């Protein structure tokens, strides 16, 4: 059981309500579940394009990318091992 922590109230045009109810019924969801799901999906899309990383994290990432590659002995040895399977 989900605990509701907040309430949103808004008005829509009658034709919008009809479309939402029809879409909710077609997806076998309650109107509330349908609207919340659609709103959450859209919010995730918008936030994904507007989410910023903290400046210090970004600076350290750029600095790490500017560093020359470091030799990884385990990876070098693995690459030199004979392959068990051949690609055709």
Secondary structure, 3 states (H helix, E strand, C coil): CCCCCCCCCCCCCHHHHHHHHHHHHHCCCCHHHHHHHHHHHHHHHHHHHHCCCCHHHHHHHHHHHHCCCCCCHHHHHHHHCCCCCCCC
